[in-house]
Amino acid sequence: MGQILALVVVIVVVIVITKLVRIVPQGFEWTVETFGKYTRTLSPGLHLLVPVYQSVGRKINMMEQVLDVPSQDVITKDNAVVRVDGVVFYQVLDAAKAAYEVSNLEQASLALVMTNIRTVLGSMDLDESLSKRDEINARLLSVVDEATHPWGVKVNRIEIKDIAPPRDLVDSMARQMKAEREKRANILEAEGFKQAAILKADGEKQSAILAAEGKREAAFREAEARERLAAAEAKATTLVSDAIAGGNVNALNYFVANKYVEALKEMANSPNQKMLLLPMEATGILGSLAGIAELAKESLGQQQTKSSIPPPR
């Protein structure tokens, strides 16, 4: 009996010590209840409680926690049904409020977030809900954080993970996007053709201008050449006329021989001329050439005589 009594005493002492000494781990806070009434909050570390008189009420996690929001169907303002899910980051700041102001903190927070997701997306069109995700997150954070403040909770972030419209709507949007891209491609192609046509027309214009300027320059030079040739012929004709008037027969022979040779050149350069018949005497041409030589000698002799005569004083 003594051994049994001693064993019972040891067990009682262990239980009393266990109830007396409490160690709160880091990242948690425990509430203390006196006969079921909240009295204080235990911070991380070693604490002593009076057994039976005092007890641990709730063990609250004070670290930032993540709450997954399950997928739900939401009807947008333009009656499009989308499937939405998200994630919530929150942290308990007041352990007493989180323990006694709400029955189930996670369940209450989840219900609050899901309800406000339907409210926010229900006030927006489908295009707005797909393109303004940051605005949705900001509105949800503002509403949920204000609603959970009495629970001693701080909601740090709310992120919409996915907004999935119906399959037929996705296909329709894909066709619309394809048509828009084809439209832009056609516009760019038409702009390219337009630019190419403008550049081509400008090039043809510049080419025509340069060709006209070239023709004008060629015509000007050709006219200048003809003018010089005519002046030379006129001068030669004048010299021949003066020589004939002076009674020089060789000048007349030069004139006849020159025209004779030019006529032969034209006959020889004719494209349809395959055979050239010359019913004439070779001595006629030689005589004309001899007359040209005599005329040249006489002209040279006259120039030398003029240069030897002294100028008058």
KAHU-V139041 format. One record per residue. RES is the residue in one small letter. PHI is phi as a letter, one per 20 degrees, with the letter a starting at -180 (999 if undefined). OMEGA is omega in whole degrees, -180 to 180 (999 if undefined). Layout:
((RES PHI OMEGA) (RES PHI OMEGA))
//
This chain:
((m 999 -180) (g f 179) (q f 180) (i f 180) (l f 179) (a f 178) (l f 179) (v f 179) (v f 179) (v f 180) (i f 180) (v f 179) (v f 179) (v f 180) (i f 180) (v f 179) (i f 178) (t f 179) (k f -177) (l e -177) (v e 179) (r c 178) (i d 180) (v e -180) (p f 179) (q f -180) (g n 180) (f c 170) (e c -180) (w d 175) (t e 180) (v d 179) (e d 176) (t d -175) (f l 176) (g n 180) (k d 180) (y f 179) (t c -177) (r b -180) (t c 180) (l e 176) (s e -180) (p g 180) (g p -177) (l e -179) (h c 178) (l d 178) (l c 177) (v e -179) (p g 179) (v m -179) (y f 180) (q c 179) (s b 178) (v e -179) (g e -179) (r c 176) (k d -172) (i d 175) (n e -177) (m e 178) (m f 177) (e f -175) (q c -179) (v d -179) (l c 178) (d f 177) (v e -178) (p f -180) (s f 177) (q b 178) (d e -179) (v c 178) (i e -179) (t e -178) (k f 180) (d e 173) (n m 174) (a e -178) (v e 179) (v c 179) (r d -170) (v c 170) (d c -176) (g a -179) (v b -177) (v c 175) (f d -178) (y c -179) (q b 178) (v e 179) (l d -180) (d c -176) (a f -178) (a f 179) (k f 180) (a f -178) (a e -169) (y c 179) (e e -179) (v b -176) (s f 180) (n c -172) (l f -178) (e f -179) (q f 180) (a f 179) (s f -180) (l f 179) (a f 180) (l f -180) (v f -179) (m f 180) (t f -179) (n f 174) (i f 178) (r f -180) (t f -177) (v f -179) (l f 178) (g f 179) (s e -177) (m c 173) (d f -180) (l f 180) (d f 178) (e f -180) (s f 179) (l e -174) (s d -176) (k d -178) (r f 178) (d f 178) (e f 178) (i f -180) (n f -179) (a f 179) (r f 178) (l f -179) (l f -179) (s f -176) (v f -175) (v f 180) (d f 178) (e f -179) (a f -178) (t e -180) (h g 178) (p f 179) (w e -179) (g m -176) (v d 174) (k d 177) (v e -176) (n e -178) (r b 170) (i c -177) (e c 172) (i e -177) (k f -175) (d b 173) (i c -174) (a d 175) (p f 179) (p f -176) (r f -180) (d f 178) (l f 177) (v f 178) (d f 179) (s f 178) (m f 178) (a f 177) (r f 178) (q f 179) (m f 178) (k f 178) (a f 179) (e f 179) (r f 177) (e f 178) (k f 179) (r f 179) (a f 179) (n f 179) (i f 179) (l f 178) (e f 178) (a f 177) (e f 178) (g f 178) (f f 180) (k f 180) (q f 179) (a f 179) (a f 179) (i f 180) (l f 179) (k f 179) (a f 178) (d f 177) (g f 178) (e f 178) (k f 179) (q f 179) (s f 179) (a f 179) (i f 180) (l f 178) (a f 179) (a f 177) (e f 177) (g f 178) (k f 179) (r f 179) (e f 179) (a f 179) (a f 179) (f f 180) (r f 179) (e f 178) (a f 178) (e f 179) (a f 178) (r f 179) (e f 179) (r f 178) (l f 179) (a f 178) (a f 179) (a f 179) (e f 179) (a f 178) (k f 179) (a f 179) (t f 179) (t f 179) (l f 179) (v f -180) (s f 179) (d f 180) (a f 179) (i f 180) (a f 178) (g e 177) (g n 179) (n e -178) (v f -180) (n f 176) (a f 177) (l f 177) (n f 177) (y f -178) (f f -180) (v f -179) (a f 179) (n f 179) (k f -179) (y f 180) (v f 179) (e f 178) (a f 177) (l f 180) (k f 180) (e f 178) (m f -178) (a f -178) (n e 180) (s f -177) (p f -179) (n e -177) (q e 178) (k d -178) (m b -178) (l c 178) (l d -178) (l d 178) (p e -178) (m b 179) (e e 179) (a f -177) (t f 178) (g f -179) (i f -179) (l f 179) (g f 178) (s f 179) (l f 178) (a f 177) (g f 179) (i f -179) (a f 179) (e f 180) (l f 179) (a f 180) (k f -179) (e f -180) (s f 179) (l f 180) (g f 179) (q f 180) (q f -180) (q f 179) (t f 179) (k f -178) (s f -179) (s e 180) (i f -178) (p f -179) (p f 180) (p f 179) (r e 999))
//
